[in-house]
Amino acid sequence: MHWFGFGFNGFGQIEPQSKDAIRLLSPVKLDSLCVCAETFSRSDLSPEQKTESRKVVAGWSRVAVLHNTGERRCVCVHGAEGGVLVSESEGCEDAVLTERCLTLSFAHTVQCWKLHTNTRELVWSSEITRTGNTGNAPPLPLVPGGYIASKLPFFQPLSPHLQAMSLALGTEHAVLSTASGTVYTWGHGGHGQLGHGTLVSGDEPRAIEALWGVPMKSVAAGGWHSACISAGGDLYVWGWNESGQLGLPSKGLREARQREKQRIEKDKLEGSKMDESNSDVFISIQAFPALVDVSEASEINKVSCGSRHTAAITGIGDLYTWGWGHYGQLGHGSRCSSDEPQMVTFFSSGRMRVEDVVCGLWNTFVSAVPRDHVPS
């Protein structure tokens, strides 16, 4: 499995050797992000125990990579300070990254480390107790009894009656899925990102009534938009669509496209003017969940949301992206934005199957394997 990145690289968080390349318009293999993990390796490791990057979590100016080296685990953080091996992370099970903090979960503790240039400060730690036979621990930011927020107070309680399975934190809101497949949201709702049909905010988790009766298997949250995938592989989106991040018609993008067409075809101005009579089809805010057709050939297995872009993986391993593309975060080799899901042909033409996708605010990270690879 190989990880790739594209989009904003202003701090060298994708390609450290290309800090002058603020925009990476096409996927770049993240081999250079594994270099600092070599210091974590032992000389007695066999080739089968070589360092493997098993997860990437992205902030704005940094990216954290979780490594396996044999039976050992560690985290490396890359960004303005270069590549830093977080020695305090040895043995961690999971990690999440914000602009200020790196949160690490271990078998019995959760720790929040404040990130400074080449230094770290432990700002919060708590023992955790897992009761009963719950199987694998839920992924961060969920922890037993609640979740870890991006700012103080870090621990936020959740009612055990919710039976939380996964949680996604947007810029100012949260989206949670339960064991029954119900989706709850809370936080700021001024862009419709809570999915209740209004622009009202809410402090307490509230079920999205429009999705009742349709079990959901995963959720995602971006800057001011949200998404979830049903058990049957359908993708639902809601919230702000200013940059086409919902995959629904965006007036701003269409107008920009028309202006560019007018600039190129000055002699055909009348024929290229926008038809204002159709302006009512454009969507700036979608306050209820809307079904988006990404691919007619396959269901959706995974979705991730950036600040103003979205990425999804189909059941056959194709990657589609849409929304704001100014920094190349859509991976189509250009800075163009799009309000229609488009396949990232870099992977399909390279006979690669995409297995995971993680959107940073202005960039995207993808893991892929050869199409003929048989998972172990």
Steps between C-alpha positions, in 0.01 A plus 500: 500500500628846407382841616472798264426867561394798292387857558638760744871445573588841643677347801650199323244273665458291183836529330767643735748540216259724308405770751516755219225303327206631701259315272536135402242452226545125459558216752853465639619188682572566867816294523696796637263523797618160622868598527491615862338172601819317402651611831223304665594178320717233653789336321365154576177550305436271206395640160142398582515725807601816316332829585146530366295820501160378615315828550527870414325780692512853368491847650554827316877553532590145610430139422550207738586152375444192715769239436529129574851363536470133577283492810591854599300814421591868483387833356697744287383860453597692188463869421678828560742339748588221257454137590485430875477158660265530799678278751208530742280320245670160522233234537205727415190352340358808330559872450318816394660831407386861526694816436604520865491148639579137430271259686624144558304205631663206673355186655419676828563872450428790267751785474484843336834654407531865404724537198773763496790528257697179562360470854187360662317575822256262670191710562245232591498131586239260630475137592231311308314190605343265251222291642350184356591323180478797265739365238721760334508841662308768308721726289607839628368754579263258681618367836307306765235730643543783252734654246808720474432853374749719317522754782453522877329337670633212293275227640133537413253244639248310288196312624560122496149463358629637170719190447742708296693315230680781316533877531617765255586854611462790259622853553209586728274194504495125566340205319455167681376157393359245743488122514148511356612715206336821623683828431519776762643850458571800722698825501480798267226472238519831314579329169251216532774256601287342774249365247181593684360725228585823684802724559464470877787383722463239775709407804361149546507203260181486294402224257456598135136412444532507120729193522281292733443150369819509289789346701831679452839331523737800504503879535727790403519870584675781316535870558130574473356192334427139594459161337403143582482166322206264534533127563411456133780726378303818424661837572308780673635855537380826657625844605686772312545464123684824421780313321297204377619285791162327518518386139188710428473790251691802635412843361840642590687233306270520198531880489880475520495247218284731290731796564797293385310393190412863426863600537612235252214547257456876499337487162222277634396690810130474437512128451701442817292705743351309789132422478370674812164328461668180617663659805251331731669163441815619675558405862707707741375332818344154523348481848355148456702189398505458122585185306796547264571267209875455486538191282239295321732200501552454872390589851701731729725344764674803656456878507714779645444876514752783487438867564313544171558178308387137523648165397335158475612145421277262306462129569730419209776728632460810284551845655268792424552858619307828471478848650769766538815418304715813528798312646460185290324314782269331248796321338398568140824675401349848509380772738144477374208453737204278418144453623483157336681188629790415269718191503868551586645320199853488647402188694272331249744550212782372721300185573478583869210434734441773757441366852490811719467877465557778754425862418704770667361852494660582165657168396422132459678178600431164340618142554497267203613152399548332159174380348621140507593521870312248716440634854639276773 
